[in-house]
Amino acid sequence: MKKPHPSLEQWEHEATEDHEPNFREKRKRPRKDASVYGIFETKNEQFRTSTKNVSAGGVLIDPEINLSLHEDLYMTFFDRKLKAPIATNGKVVRVDSDGVGIQFDLVIPVMSSL
C-alpha cells in the first residue's frame, strides 16, 4: 500500500486537533452581537428585520431574507441608544447560511457602540 504524502498526513493531524484553524480575519472592523431594528429597501422591495450583529462598517441580517450578492440597499436603523435614526446606503457582500452581510457605503462609528 502506498504511503500518503507527508503534507496530507500533517493536514489530517491538524484537522483532528481540538482547536480551530487560524483563518485570516478579513473584516476591518470588529462586529458584536446586537439586535438593531431596521427598515431595508432595495429597488424592488422593502422589508423590516433586526440585525444579528453590527459593526461600524456593516451588519449581518437573517439568512432567510432573499437578497442577491452585490445588491444595493437603503437602510434606516432605529435603537433606543441612538439620538436619531441612522440612514445609510450599502451593498450585499455575503449571502450564506449564517446570514446576509451588508457593507455600509460609509463607516458609521456609532453602530459599533450599540
Beta strands, then each sheet from edge to edge (+ up, - down):
strand 1: 32-33
strand 2: 37-41
strand 3: 46-54
strand 4: 58-61
strand 5: 72-78
strand 6: 86-96
strand 7: 99-104
sheet 1: 1+ 3- 2+ 5- 6+ 7- 4+
end
